[in-house]
Amino acid sequence: MEPSFDLAEELAKQPQLLEIPGNLLMKGGPEDYIGAMLCLRGTLYFKGAHTPAVREALCQCFDAFKRLAEPHLTWLWREEPPEGSPLTPYTEARSLRDMLSRMDENYPLSFYYTSGKQSNDASAWYFRLSGRAAWEAKIGRDLSVLEFSIPLIYQEQHPLSFLRLFLDFARLLNPEQGYAGHAFNLSVTNRSENEPTEAFMADRMPGLDVGTASLLAKRPEFKQAKIKTVSWLTLLNQERLQSAGGLDSLQAQLPSSHFALYDLGASVVIQSGAYA
């Protein structure tokens, strides 16, 4: 009898298998940094990032994420911060709650927490907040994005941790929609140079989450009640749930032996299978 395959054990032996060198498919590449990293990533689209209540909810999300990720976090990147440097070592950064309390409602939110050894490395531990300013919300541009990810080896070792984060974040943020599954995190500072790598891998890995969620959220057509994608975890608010036939219809079509449905009141999360 052949021994069972232990994915966590194999990943521990060769963690570099999930890393792709920077600029791999660009002229002059590869370069000496991690351009893309395979991970398990969740994305939530929500509104009200300029309000005190939602900002506190975001802090609570990060508090929960830190309980898993803090020993691994190394860098905080910010786009055009109102004060301080765009890049700060994580151990020297002020708390997210403190930084948000200092920011006017008309200033957009842009925070990237990463775990790379080098500041430009893509990393599997990742927490990104892209929040719209109050003035944008007032003219109908109110869709913000939270992305977070964990290493695949951590998912194998703690198979319920990510699911709990996703559900807890959804309860806190009341998102319009969301999804979670396998994805390649790209280098924060060298995204465009590594998008060809992401596209190349997407052709060979059906179901891979690709693209830039914060840019998608800015498209006018995305304001309509459309469903961006379905994945291992798929979150639909009530409007999108009805467009998919309603909860009763989904329960009738998705057997409980293969799917789990979590009714969060304002939304429903559909889990397709036990594992990502």
VOMARTOR-906570 format. One line per 5 residues: number of its first residue (from 1); for each residue x, y, z of N, C-alpha, C. Coordinates in nm, 2 decimals, decimal comma. Layout:
NUM	X Y Z X Y Z X Y Z; ... .
This chain:
1	0,08 -0,12 0,00 0,00 0,00 0,00 0,09 0,12 0,00; 0,06 0,22 -0,09 0,14 0,34 -0,10 0,11 0,43 0,01; 0,21 0,50 0,07 0,18 0,60 0,17 0,10 0,72 0,12; 0,02 0,77 0,20 -0,07 0,89 0,16 0,02 1,01 0,14; -0,02 1,09 0,04 0,05 1,21 0,01 0,02 1,32 0,11 .
6	0,12 1,38 0,18 0,10 1,48 0,28 0,15 1,61 0,22; 0,05 1,70 0,17 0,09 1,82 0,10 0,16 1,91 0,19; 0,12 1,93 0,32 0,19 2,02 0,41 0,33 1,98 0,43; 0,36 1,85 0,44 0,49 1,80 0,46 0,58 1,83 0,34; 0,52 1,81 0,22 0,60 1,83 0,10 0,63 1,98 0,08 .
11	0,53 2,07 0,11 0,55 2,21 0,10 0,66 2,26 0,20; 0,66 2,20 0,32 0,76 2,23 0,42 0,90 2,20 0,37; 0,91 2,09 0,29 1,04 2,05 0,24 1,09 2,15 0,12; 0,99 2,19 0,04 1,03 2,28 -0,07 0,94 2,40 -0,09; 0,94 2,49 0,01 0,85 2,61 0,00 0,88 2,69 -0,12 .
16	1,00 2,69 -0,18 1,03 2,77 -0,30 0,95 2,73 -0,42; 0,88 2,61 -0,42 0,80 2,57 -0,53 0,68 2,66 -0,56; 0,64 2,74 -0,46 0,53 2,83 -0,47 0,57 2,97 -0,51; 0,70 2,99 -0,52 0,75 3,12 -0,55 0,80 3,13 -0,70; 0,77 3,24 -0,76 0,81 3,26 -0,90 0,90 3,39 -0,90 .
21	1,02 3,38 -0,96 1,11 3,49 -0,96 1,05 3,62 -1,03; 1,09 3,73 -0,99 1,04 3,86 -1,04 1,08 3,88 -1,19; 0,99 3,94 -1,26 1,01 3,98 -1,41 1,04 3,85 -1,49; 0,99 3,74 -1,45 1,03 3,61 -1,52 1,01 3,62 -1,67; 0,90 3,67 -1,71 0,86 3,67 -1,85 0,89 3,80 -1,92 .
26	0,96 3,89 -1,86 0,99 4,02 -1,92 1,13 4,02 -1,97; 1,16 4,11 -2,07 1,29 4,12 -2,12 1,39 4,15 -2,01; 1,50 4,08 -2,01 1,60 4,10 -1,90 1,58 4,02 -1,78; 1,46 3,96 -1,77 1,43 3,88 -1,65 1,50 3,74 -1,65; 1,49 3,66 -1,55 1,43 3,70 -1,42 1,53 3,79 -1,33 .
31	1,47 3,85 -1,23 1,54 3,93 -1,13 1,54 3,87 -0,99; 1,62 3,92 -0,91 1,64 3,86 -0,78 1,54 3,91 -0,67; 1,42 3,88 -0,70 1,31 3,90 -0,59 1,20 3,81 -0,63; 1,10 3,79 -0,54 0,99 3,71 -0,56 0,88 3,79 -0,63; 0,85 3,76 -0,76 0,75 3,84 -0,83 0,61 3,79 -0,81 .
36	0,59 3,66 -0,78 0,46 3,61 -0,77 0,46 3,49 -0,67; 0,36 3,48 -0,59 0,36 3,38 -0,48 0,22 3,31 -0,48; 0,21 3,18 -0,50 0,08 3,11 -0,49 0,04 3,10 -0,35; -0,09 3,13 -0,32 -0,15 3,14 -0,19 -0,30 3,11 -0,19; -0,36 3,13 -0,08 -0,51 3,12 -0,07 -0,55 3,26 -0,03 .
41	-0,63 3,32 -0,12 -0,67 3,47 -0,10 -0,81 3,49 -0,11; -0,86 3,58 -0,02 -1,00 3,62 -0,02 -1,01 3,77 -0,05; -1,12 3,80 -0,12 -1,15 3,94 -0,16 -1,29 3,97 -0,12; -1,31 4,09 -0,06 -1,44 4,14 -0,02 -1,46 4,28 -0,08; -1,58 4,31 -0,14 -1,61 4,44 -0,19 -1,72 4,50 -0,10 .
46	-1,69 4,61 -0,04 -1,78 4,67 0,06 -1,79 4,82 0,04; -1,88 4,88 0,12 -1,90 5,03 0,11 -1,87 5,09 0,24; -1,85 5,23 0,24 -1,84 5,31 0,36 -1,71 5,31 0,42; -1,60 5,29 0,35 -1,46 5,29 0,40 -1,43 5,43 0,47; -1,50 5,53 0,43 -1,47 5,67 0,49 -1,54 5,69 0,62 .
51	-1,62 5,60 0,67 -1,70 5,62 0,79 -1,63 5,56 0,91; -1,65 5,62 1,03 -1,58 5,57 1,15 -1,62 5,43 1,18; -1,75 5,39 1,16 -1,79 5,26 1,19 -1,72 5,15 1,10; -1,71 5,18 0,97 -1,65 5,08 0,88 -1,50 5,08 0,91; -1,44 5,19 0,94 -1,30 5,19 0,96 -1,27 5,11 1,09 .
56	-1,35 5,12 1,19 -1,33 5,04 1,31 -1,35 4,89 1,28; -1,45 4,86 1,19 -1,47 4,72 1,15 -1,34 4,67 1,07; -1,28 4,75 0,99 -1,16 4,72 0,92 -1,04 4,69 1,02; -1,04 4,77 1,13 -0,94 4,75 1,23 -0,96 4,61 1,30; -1,09 4,58 1,32 -1,12 4,45 1,38 -1,08 4,34 1,29 .
61	-1,10 4,36 1,16 -1,05 4,25 1,07 -0,90 4,23 1,08; -0,83 4,35 1,08 -0,68 4,33 1,09 -0,64 4,27 1,22; -0,71 4,31 1,33 -0,68 4,25 1,46 -0,68 4,10 1,45; -0,79 4,05 1,38 -0,81 3,90 1,37 -0,70 3,84 1,28; -0,67 3,91 1,17 -0,57 3,86 1,08 -0,43 3,86 1,15 .
66	-0,40 3,96 1,23 -0,27 3,96 1,30 -0,25 3,85 1,40; -0,36 3,80 1,45 -0,35 3,68 1,54 -0,29 3,56 1,48; -0,31 3,55 1,34 -0,24 3,45 1,27 -0,11 3,49 1,21; -0,11 3,61 1,16 0,00 3,65 1,07 0,11 3,73 1,13; 0,09 3,80 1,24 0,18 3,90 1,29 0,33 3,85 1,30 .
71	0,36 3,72 1,35 0,50 3,68 1,35 0,57 3,68 1,21; 0,49 3,69 1,11 0,54 3,68 0,97 0,55 3,81 0,90; 0,47 3,91 0,95 0,46 4,04 0,87 0,59 4,12 0,88; 0,63 4,17 0,77 0,76 4,24 0,77 0,76 4,39 0,72; 0,66 4,42 0,63 0,65 4,55 0,57 0,51 4,60 0,56 .
76	0,50 4,74 0,57 0,38 4,81 0,54 0,41 4,91 0,43; 0,34 4,89 0,32 0,34 4,98 0,20 0,22 5,07 0,20; 0,23 5,20 0,17 0,11 5,29 0,16 0,13 5,37 0,04; 0,03 5,40 -0,04 0,03 5,48 -0,16 0,00 5,63 -0,11; 0,10 5,72 -0,13 0,08 5,86 -0,10 0,02 5,88 0,04 .
81	0,09 5,83 0,14 0,04 5,85 0,27 0,03 6,00 0,31; -0,06 6,04 0,39 -0,07 6,19 0,43 0,05 6,23 0,52; 0,11 6,13 0,58 0,23 6,16 0,66 0,32 6,03 0,67; 0,45 6,05 0,68 0,54 5,93 0,69 0,58 5,88 0,55; 0,66 5,78 0,56 0,71 5,72 0,43 0,62 5,62 0,37 .
86	0,62 5,60 0,24 0,54 5,50 0,18 0,57 5,36 0,23; 0,70 5,33 0,26 0,75 5,20 0,31 0,79 5,21 0,46; 0,74 5,12 0,54 0,78 5,12 0,68 0,80 4,97 0,72; 0,91 4,94 0,79 0,92 4,80 0,84 0,80 4,78 0,94; 0,74 4,66 0,94 0,62 4,64 1,01 0,64 4,67 1,16 .
91	0,76 4,63 1,21 0,78 4,65 1,36 0,79 4,80 1,40; 0,81 4,89 1,30 0,82 5,03 1,33 0,69 5,11 1,29; 0,60 5,04 1,23 0,47 5,11 1,19 0,38 5,13 1,31; 0,30 5,24 1,30 0,20 5,26 1,40 0,08 5,16 1,37; 0,00 5,15 1,47 -0,11 5,05 1,45 -0,21 5,11 1,34 .
96	-0,28 5,02 1,28 -0,37 5,06 1,18 -0,48 5,15 1,24; -0,52 5,12 1,36 -0,63 5,20 1,42 -0,58 5,34 1,44; -0,45 5,35 1,48 -0,40 5,49 1,51 -0,38 5,56 1,37; -0,34 5,50 1,27 -0,32 5,56 1,14 -0,46 5,61 1,08; -0,56 5,52 1,10 -0,69 5,56 1,04 -0,75 5,67 1,12 .
101	-0,72 5,68 1,25 -0,78 5,78 1,33 -0,73 5,92 1,30; -0,61 5,92 1,23 -0,54 6,05 1,19 -0,58 6,09 1,05; -0,66 6,01 0,98 -0,69 6,03 0,84 -0,83 6,09 0,82; -0,83 6,20 0,75 -0,96 6,27 0,72 -1,04 6,18 0,63; -1,17 6,19 0,64 -1,26 6,11 0,56 -1,25 6,12 0,41 .
106	-1,19 6,24 0,37 -1,18 6,26 0,23 -1,04 6,21 0,18; -0,97 6,14 0,26 -0,84 6,08 0,21 -0,86 5,93 0,19; -0,83 5,88 0,07 -0,85 5,74 0,04 -0,75 5,65 0,12; -0,79 5,53 0,14 -0,72 5,44 0,22 -0,64 5,35 0,13; -0,51 5,33 0,16 -0,42 5,24 0,08 -0,32 5,18 0,17 .
111	-0,34 5,06 0,21 -0,25 4,99 0,31 -0,22 4,85 0,25; -0,09 4,81 0,25 -0,05 4,68 0,20 0,04 4,62 0,31; 0,00 4,52 0,38 0,09 4,45 0,48 0,14 4,32 0,41; 0,27 4,31 0,41 0,33 4,19 0,34 0,43 4,12 0,43; 0,48 4,00 0,39 0,57 3,92 0,47 0,69 3,88 0,40 .
116	0,73 3,95 0,29 0,84 3,92 0,21 0,97 3,96 0,29; 1,08 3,88 0,26 1,21 3,92 0,32 1,26 4,05 0,26; 1,25 4,07 0,13 1,28 4,20 0,07 1,14 4,28 0,06; 1,16 4,41 0,06 1,04 4,49 0,06 0,96 4,48 -0,07; 1,02 4,44 -0,18 0,95 4,42 -0,31 0,91 4,28 -0,34 .
121	0,93 4,19 -0,24 0,89 4,05 -0,26 0,74 4,03 -0,26; 0,68 3,95 -0,34 0,55 3,90 -0,33 0,55 3,81 -0,21; 0,44 3,80 -0,13 0,43 3,72 -0,01 0,30 3,66 0,00; 0,30 3,54 0,08 0,17 3,47 0,10 0,09 3,53 0,21; 0,15 3,58 0,32 0,08 3,65 0,42 0,06 3,79 0,37 .
126	-0,06 3,84 0,36 -0,09 3,96 0,28 -0,22 4,01 0,33; -0,23 4,15 0,35 -0,35 4,21 0,39 -0,35 4,35 0,32; -0,45 4,36 0,23 -0,45 4,49 0,16 -0,59 4,55 0,17; -0,58 4,68 0,20 -0,70 4,76 0,22 -0,70 4,88 0,12; -0,80 4,89 0,03 -0,81 4,99 -0,07 -0,95 5,06 -0,05 .
131	-0,95 5,17 0,02 -1,08 5,23 0,06 -1,11 5,37 -0,01; -1,23 5,39 -0,05 -1,27 5,51 -0,12 -1,29 5,63 -0,02; -1,26 5,75 -0,06 -1,28 5,87 0,02 -1,42 5,91 0,02; -1,46 6,00 0,12 -1,60 6,04 0,13 -1,64 6,11 0,01; -1,56 6,20 -0,05 -1,60 6,27 -0,17 -1,64 6,18 -0,29 .
136	-1,56 6,06 -0,30 -1,59 5,97 -0,40 -1,73 5,90 -0,37; -1,75 5,86 -0,25 -1,88 5,80 -0,21 -2,00 5,89 -0,24; -1,98 6,02 -0,22 -2,09 6,11 -0,25 -2,13 6,12 -0,39; -2,04 6,08 -0,48 -2,08 6,08 -0,63 -2,09 5,94 -0,68; -2,12 5,84 -0,59 -2,15 5,71 -0,63 -2,03 5,62 -0,65 .
141	-1,91 5,66 -0,62 -1,80 5,57 -0,63 -1,76 5,52 -0,49; -1,84 5,43 -0,44 -1,82 5,39 -0,30 -1,78 5,25 -0,27; -1,73 5,18 -0,37 -1,70 5,04 -0,36 -1,55 5,03 -0,32; -1,52 4,98 -0,20 -1,38 4,96 -0,16 -1,35 4,81 -0,15; -1,23 4,78 -0,13 -1,18 4,64 -0,14 -1,09 4,60 -0,02 .
146	-1,12 4,48 0,03 -1,03 4,42 0,13 -0,98 4,29 0,07; -0,85 4,27 0,07 -0,79 4,14 0,02 -0,70 4,09 0,13; -0,70 3,96 0,15 -0,61 3,90 0,25 -0,58 3,76 0,21; -0,46 3,71 0,25 -0,42 3,58 0,20 -0,33 3,51 0,31; -0,32 3,38 0,30 -0,24 3,30 0,39 -0,16 3,20 0,30 .
151	-0,05 3,15 0,35 0,02 3,04 0,28 -0,06 2,91 0,26; -0,03 2,84 0,16 -0,10 2,71 0,14 -0,06 2,61 0,25; 0,06 2,62 0,29 0,10 2,52 0,40 0,02 2,55 0,53; -0,01 2,68 0,55 -0,09 2,71 0,67 -0,23 2,66 0,66; -0,29 2,67 0,54 -0,42 2,62 0,51 -0,42 2,47 0,54 .
156	-0,32 2,40 0,49 -0,32 2,25 0,52 -0,31 2,22 0,66; -0,23 2,30 0,74 -0,21 2,27 0,88 -0,33 2,32 0,97; -0,40 2,42 0,92 -0,51 2,48 1,00 -0,63 2,50 0,90; -0,70 2,40 0,86 -0,79 2,41 0,75 -0,91 2,49 0,78; -0,94 2,53 0,90 -1,06 2,61 0,93 -1,03 2,76 0,95 .
161	-0,90 2,79 0,97 -0,87 2,93 1,01 -0,91 3,03 0,90; -0,88 3,00 0,78 -0,91 3,10 0,67 -1,06 3,12 0,66; -1,13 3,01 0,66 -1,28 3,01 0,65 -1,34 3,10 0,76; -1,29 3,08 0,88 -1,34 3,16 0,99 -1,31 3,31 0,97; -1,19 3,34 0,92 -1,16 3,48 0,89 -1,25 3,54 0,79 .
166	-1,28 3,46 0,68 -1,36 3,51 0,57 -1,50 3,54 0,62; -1,56 3,45 0,70 -1,69 3,46 0,75 -1,70 3,58 0,85; -1,60 3,59 0,94 -1,60 3,70 1,04 -1,58 3,83 0,97; -1,50 3,84 0,87 -1,48 3,97 0,80 -1,61 4,01 0,73; -1,68 3,91 0,67 -1,81 3,94 0,60 -1,91 3,99 0,70 .
171	-1,92 3,93 0,82 -2,01 3,98 0,92 -1,98 4,13 0,96; -1,85 4,16 0,97 -1,81 4,29 1,01 -1,83 4,40 0,90; -1,81 4,36 0,77 -1,81 4,46 0,67 -1,93 4,47 0,58; -2,02 4,37 0,60 -2,15 4,37 0,52 -2,12 4,39 0,37; -2,03 4,31 0,31 -1,99 4,33 0,17 -2,10 4,31 0,07 .
176	-2,08 4,37 -0,05 -2,17 4,35 -0,16 -2,15 4,21 -0,23; -2,02 4,17 -0,24 -1,99 4,04 -0,29 -1,85 4,01 -0,25; -1,81 3,88 -0,27 -1,67 3,84 -0,23 -1,64 3,70 -0,28; -1,52 3,66 -0,27 -1,48 3,52 -0,31 -1,34 3,49 -0,26; -1,31 3,36 -0,26 -1,18 3,32 -0,21 -1,14 3,19 -0,27 .
181	-1,01 3,18 -0,30 -0,96 3,06 -0,37 -0,81 3,08 -0,39; -0,76 2,99 -0,48 -0,61 3,00 -0,51 -0,59 3,13 -0,59; -0,47 3,19 -0,57 -0,43 3,31 -0,64 -0,28 3,33 -0,63; -0,23 3,41 -0,72 -0,09 3,45 -0,71 -0,09 3,60 -0,66; -0,03 3,62 -0,55 0,00 3,75 -0,50 0,12 3,80 -0,58 .
186	0,11 3,92 -0,63 0,22 3,98 -0,71 0,30 4,09 -0,62; 0,42 4,11 -0,66 0,50 4,22 -0,59 0,42 4,35 -0,59; 0,41 4,41 -0,47 0,34 4,53 -0,46 0,40 4,64 -0,54; 0,53 4,65 -0,55 0,60 4,76 -0,62 0,63 4,73 -0,77; 0,61 4,60 -0,81 0,65 4,56 -0,94 0,53 4,48 -1,00 .
191	0,41 4,53 -0,98 0,30 4,45 -1,03 0,30 4,43 -1,18; 0,31 4,54 -1,25 0,30 4,53 -1,40 0,40 4,44 -1,46; 0,52 4,43 -1,40 0,63 4,34 -1,45 0,60 4,20 -1,43; 0,51 4,17 -1,34 0,48 4,03 -1,31 0,34 3,98 -1,35; 0,26 4,07 -1,41 0,13 4,04 -1,46 0,14 3,93 -1,57 .
196	0,24 3,94 -1,66 0,25 3,83 -1,76 0,27 3,69 -1,69; 0,34 3,68 -1,58 0,35 3,56 -1,51 0,21 3,51 -1,46; 0,13 3,60 -1,40 0,00 3,57 -1,36 -0,09 3,52 -1,47; -0,08 3,59 -1,58 -0,16 3,55 -1,70 -0,12 3,41 -1,75; 0,01 3,39 -1,76 0,06 3,26 -1,80 0,01 3,15 -1,71 .
201	0,02 3,17 -1,58 -0,03 3,06 -1,49 -0,18 3,04 -1,49; -0,25 3,15 -1,51 -0,40 3,14 -1,52 -0,45 3,05 -1,63; -0,37 3,05 -1,74 -0,41 2,97 -1,85 -0,39 2,82 -1,82; -0,31 2,79 -1,72 -0,28 2,65 -1,68 -0,34 2,61 -1,55; -0,41 2,70 -1,48 -0,47 2,67 -1,36 -0,61 2,72 -1,36 .
206	-0,71 2,65 -1,41 -0,85 2,69 -1,42 -0,90 2,73 -1,28; -0,97 2,84 -1,27 -1,03 2,88 -1,14 -0,94 2,98 -1,06; -0,82 3,00 -1,11 -0,72 3,09 -1,04 -0,78 3,23 -1,04; -0,78 3,30 -0,92 -0,82 3,44 -0,92 -0,71 3,53 -0,97; -0,75 3,61 -1,07 -0,65 3,70 -1,14 -0,71 3,84 -1,14 .
211	-0,62 3,94 -1,17 -0,66 4,07 -1,19 -0,65 4,15 -1,06; -0,67 4,29 -1,08 -0,66 4,38 -0,97 -0,79 4,42 -0,92; -0,83 4,37 -0,80 -0,97 4,40 -0,75 -1,00 4,54 -0,73; -0,90 4,62 -0,69 -0,93 4,76 -0,66 -0,96 4,84 -0,79; -0,90 4,80 -0,90 -0,92 4,86 -1,03 -1,06 4,81 -1,09 .
216	-1,09 4,69 -1,07 -1,22 4,64 -1,11 -1,34 4,71 -1,04; -1,32 4,74 -0,91 -1,42 4,81 -0,83 -1,45 4,95 -0,88; -1,35 5,01 -0,96 -1,37 5,14 -1,01 -1,45 5,15 -1,14; -1,47 5,03 -1,20 -1,54 5,03 -1,33 -1,69 5,06 -1,31; -1,75 5,15 -1,39 -1,89 5,18 -1,38 -1,98 5,06 -1,38 .
221	-1,95 4,97 -1,47 -2,04 4,85 -1,48 -2,04 4,76 -1,36; -1,93 4,77 -1,28 -1,92 4,69 -1,16 -2,02 4,73 -1,05; -2,07 4,86 -1,06 -2,17 4,90 -0,97 -2,30 4,83 -0,98; -2,33 4,77 -1,09 -2,45 4,69 -1,11 -2,44 4,56 -1,03; -2,55 4,50 -1,01 -2,56 4,38 -0,92 -2,51 4,25 -1,01 .
226	-2,39 4,26 -1,05 -2,33 4,14 -1,12 -2,24 4,06 -1,03; -2,22 3,94 -1,07 -2,13 3,85 -0,99 -2,00 3,84 -1,06; -1,89 3,88 -1,00 -1,76 3,88 -1,06 -1,71 3,74 -1,09; -1,72 3,65 -1,00 -1,67 3,52 -1,02 -1,73 3,42 -0,91; -1,72 3,30 -0,93 -1,75 3,20 -0,83 -1,62 3,12 -0,80 .
231	-1,60 3,08 -0,68 -1,47 3,01 -0,64 -1,50 2,92 -0,53; -1,39 2,88 -0,46 -1,41 2,79 -0,34 -1,51 2,85 -0,24; -1,49 2,98 -0,21 -1,59 3,05 -0,13 -1,65 3,16 -0,22; -1,78 3,18 -0,22 -1,84 3,28 -0,30 -1,94 3,35 -0,21; -1,93 3,48 -0,19 -2,03 3,56 -0,11 -2,12 3,64 -0,20 .
236	-2,25 3,63 -0,17 -2,34 3,71 -0,25 -2,43 3,79 -0,15; -2,45 3,92 -0,17 -2,55 3,99 -0,09 -2,69 3,96 -0,14; -2,79 4,01 -0,07 -2,92 3,97 -0,10 -2,96 3,99 -0,24; -2,92 4,11 -0,30 -2,96 4,14 -0,44 -2,90 4,04 -0,53; -2,77 4,01 -0,51 -2,70 3,91 -0,60 -2,75 3,77 -0,58 .
241	-2,79 3,74 -0,45 -2,85 3,61 -0,42 -2,98 3,59 -0,50; -3,06 3,69 -0,50 -3,19 3,68 -0,58 -3,16 3,66 -0,73; -3,06 3,73 -0,78 -3,03 3,72 -0,92 -2,98 3,58 -0,96; -2,93 3,50 -0,85 -2,89 3,37 -0,87 -3,00 3,27 -0,84; -3,12 3,31 -0,82 -3,23 3,23 -0,80 -3,28 3,22 -0,65 .
246	-3,21 3,28 -0,56 -3,25 3,28 -0,42 -3,20 3,16 -0,34; -3,20 3,18 -0,21 -3,14 3,08 -0,12 -3,20 2,94 -0,14; -3,33 2,93 -0,14 -3,40 2,80 -0,15 -3,36 2,73 -0,28; -3,35 2,81 -0,39 -3,32 2,75 -0,52 -3,17 2,69 -0,51; -3,08 2,77 -0,45 -2,94 2,72 -0,45 -2,93 2,60 -0,36 .
251	-3,00 2,60 -0,25 -3,00 2,48 -0,16 -3,05 2,36 -0,23; -3,15 2,37 -0,32 -3,20 2,26 -0,39 -3,11 2,21 -0,49; -3,02 2,30 -0,55 -2,94 2,26 -0,66 -2,79 2,22 -0,61; -2,76 2,26 -0,49 -2,62 2,24 -0,44 -2,63 2,13 -0,33; -2,60 2,01 -0,35 -2,61 1,90 -0,25 -2,52 1,93 -0,13 .
256	-2,57 1,91 -0,01 -2,50 1,93 0,11 -2,38 1,84 0,13; -2,37 1,74 0,05 -2,25 1,65 0,05 -2,13 1,72 -0,01; -2,15 1,82 -0,09 -2,05 1,88 -0,17 -2,04 2,03 -0,14; -2,14 2,09 -0,09 -2,15 2,24 -0,07 -2,20 2,27 0,07; -2,15 2,38 0,13 -2,20 2,43 0,25 -2,24 2,57 0,23 .
261	-2,35 2,61 0,29 -2,41 2,75 0,28 -2,41 2,81 0,42; -2,36 2,93 0,43 -2,36 3,01 0,55 -2,44 3,13 0,54; -2,55 3,13 0,61 -2,65 3,25 0,60 -2,60 3,35 0,70; -2,55 3,46 0,65 -2,51 3,57 0,74 -2,61 3,68 0,75; -2,73 3,66 0,70 -2,84 3,76 0,71 -2,83 3,85 0,59 .
266	-2,73 3,94 0,59 -2,72 4,04 0,48 -2,66 3,97 0,36; -2,60 3,85 0,37 -2,54 3,79 0,26 -2,54 3,64 0,29; -2,49 3,56 0,19 -2,48 3,42 0,20 -2,34 3,38 0,14; -2,27 3,29 0,21 -2,14 3,24 0,17 -2,16 3,10 0,13; -2,12 3,06 0,00 -2,13 2,93 -0,05 -1,99 2,87 -0,05 .
271	-1,97 2,76 0,01 -1,85 2,68 0,01 -1,86 2,56 -0,07; -1,78 2,55 -0,18 -1,78 2,44 -0,27 -1,67 2,34 -0,24; -1,70 2,25 -0,16 -1,61 2,15 -0,12 -1,54 2,18 0,01; -1,48 2,08 0,07 -1,42 2,10 0,21 -1,29 2,18 0,20; -1,22 2,17 0,09 -1,09 2,24 0,08 -1,08 2,33 -0,04 .
276	-0,99 2,43 -0,03 -0,97 2,52 -0,15 -0,91 2,45 -0,26 .
